[in-house]
């Protein structure tokens, strides 16, 4: 009975943690999209209206995009692997 409850608790905890990780990634993705729309509009206005000679907004788009991809890969795509590794570390300490 105790082992079954412990397994249910671990599974519930894993589900809650996975939801938190996905929610955090989605917030990061939303900020990425909104921020890059703002930067693109701002740079386009300075390019066309003020005659600025540089379109620089693709630079943060690329580098921030790499950061979003890394965030997705490490936290969302590899969640089950690092979760199992973390659980094994906790069990080895007990």
ZIQUI-V226894 format. One record per residue. N is the residue number from 1. RES is the residue in one small letter. SS is DSSP state (alpha for helix, beta for strand, coil for the rest). Layout:
BEGIN
n-><N	N>
res-><RES	RES>
ss-><SS	SS>
END
This chain:
BEGIN
n-><1	2	3	4	5	6	7	8	9	10	11	12	13	14	15	16	17	18	19	20	21	22	23	24	25	26	27	28	29	30	31	32	33	34	35	36	37	38	39	40	41	42	43	44	45	46	47	48	49	50	51	52	53	54	55	56	57	58	59	60	61	62	63	64	65	66	67	68	69	70	71	72	73	74	75	76	77	78	79	80	81	82	83	84	85	86	87	88	89	90	91	92	93	94>
res-><x	x	x	x	x	x	x	x	x	x	x	x	x	x	x	x	x	x	x	x	x	x	x	x	x	x	x	x	x	x	x	x	x	x	x	x	x	x	x	x	x	x	x	x	x	x	x	x	x	x	x	x	x	x	x	x	x	x	x	x	x	x	x	x	x	x	x	x	x	x	x	x	x	x	x	x	x	x	x	x	x	x	x	x	x	x	x	x	x	x	x	x	x	x>
ss-><coil	alpha	alpha	alpha	alpha	alpha	alpha	alpha	alpha	alpha	alpha	alpha	alpha	alpha	alpha	alpha	alpha	alpha	alpha	alpha	alpha	alpha	alpha	alpha	alpha	alpha	alpha	alpha	alpha	alpha	alpha	alpha	alpha	alpha	alpha	alpha	alpha	alpha	alpha	alpha	alpha	alpha	alpha	alpha	alpha	alpha	alpha	alpha	coil	coil	coil	coil	coil	coil	coil	coil	alpha	alpha	alpha	alpha	alpha	alpha	alpha	alpha	alpha	alpha	alpha	alpha	alpha	alpha	alpha	alpha	alpha	alpha	alpha	alpha	alpha	coil	alpha	alpha	alpha	alpha	alpha	alpha	alpha	alpha	alpha	alpha	alpha	alpha	alpha	alpha	alpha	coil>
END
